[in-house]
Each structure stands twice: as C-alpha cells, then as structure tokens.
C-alpha cells in the first residue's frame, strides 16, 4: 500500500470509528442513560455512515480491512472515553491501544506474497 493510500485509509478509518462510536453511543444513551428513543435515529444514520466509510478503504479483502480497522477503533474509543465521557485513559489503556495500532499497521502495510 502506497503512502497516499495509507493516509487515505487512516482518514477513512478515523471517520468510520467516529461514526460507529457515535452511533453506538446513541443507543447506549437511550438504553443506559435514559435518553429518549429518538436518539436512535441519528444513531442508525451514524452506523450506516460507518458501514459506508469502511467500504471506501482500498483493501483487496474485506476481512483485512476490518481487522486493521479494529486497532483504530480501539484507539478512537479511548479518545471518546476521554473527550466525551470525561474519563482519562490510564497507562494500561494507552499501552493496549498502541499495541493494537501497531497490529493494524502490520496488517495494512505488511508485504503480501502469493
């Protein structure tokens, strides 16, 4: 994967993660925080945007695109924890997130042989 494609994948993964987390948080807010059921409407729209964004990643196989996305999702979830929920991730969260991002990088940038 070239540098431009890698940058595009990272941007798409970040946008997909934001959309997925926001969509899931809308349902969390309804079911766990007592928000009105209409919170699920933008939640569903956000989850649809997540699915669409993930298909825009230039990957030969869906499974590989999803696997690499997992690392980005974990890091984004911890940023959400801090920015939206007001809980600062601890050193174990940071270490785990970096480990997952390293795994995502290996999946994205690893040489492919046939």
N, C-alpha and C positions, 0 to 999 in steps of 0.2 A: 504494500500500500504506500503510495507516494505521500509526500509531506502535505500537499493540498488536500488529498483525500483523507488523511489522518486528522487534519484540522477540521474539515467538514464533519467527519464522524464525531469528533469530540463535541462540537457545537450542537449537532443533532441529538447526541446522547444527553447533553445537559438540558436541552429543551424538552426532550422526551421525559427525562427524570422529573423536571419541574411539573410537567403536565400530569404525570402519573401520581406523584405525591400529592399534588393539589386535588386531583380527583378522588383519591383515596381518603384524603383528609376531610373532604366534604361529607363523605359517608361516615367517617369517624365522628365528625361534629354532630351529625344528625343522630346517630345511634348511641354515642357515648357521652356527648356533651350537651344533649338536649336541644340542639338547634332544630328549626322547623324542617319538615320533609322536603320542602322546595330547595334546600341546599343541595339535594342530589341532582338537580337539573344541571347546574354548571359542572357538577362533579362528573356526570355522564359525558358531557361535552368535552371536558378536560381529558377523560380517559380515552375518548375517541381520538382526540388530538395526539395523545401519547402513542396510540397504535399506529396512526398515520405517520408520525415523525420517525418512529422506529423503522418503518419500511423504506424510508429515504436514505438510510445508511447504505453506502456502497460496499456490500458484502456479498460474496458468492453464495453463501448458505445462511438461511435464517437462524439456525441454531448457533452458529458462530457469532452472528450479530447480537443475538440475545445474551449469549454468555459474556461477551465483552461489555455489554450494557450493564450487566449485574454489578460490576465494580463501580461504575459511575453512579448507579442508583444508590448504592450503599453510601458513598461519599456525599451525594446530594441529600440523602435522608438525614445524615448527621448535621449538614448545614441547615436544613429545615428545622431540626430539633433546636438548634441554637437561635436561628433568626426568627422563627415563627412561635415556637413554644417556649423560648426563653431559658432553655436548659443548655448550659455549655457542655459540649462533649469532653469526656476525660481522656487521659493519655491512652487508655486501652481502646477507646473508640477511634482515636486518631491512628494508632498503630494498626488496628484491624482495617481501617479504611485505606491506609497506604498500601497494605498488603493486597487488598482487593484491587486497587488501582494498578498495582504492579502486574497482577494477574491479567487484568483487562488489557494492559499494554502488550503483554506477551501474546495474548490471543489476537489482538489487532495487527501487531507488527511482526509476528513470527514468520520466518521463511516457510513457504509452502512447497512441498515436494510432491511429486505424483507417484 
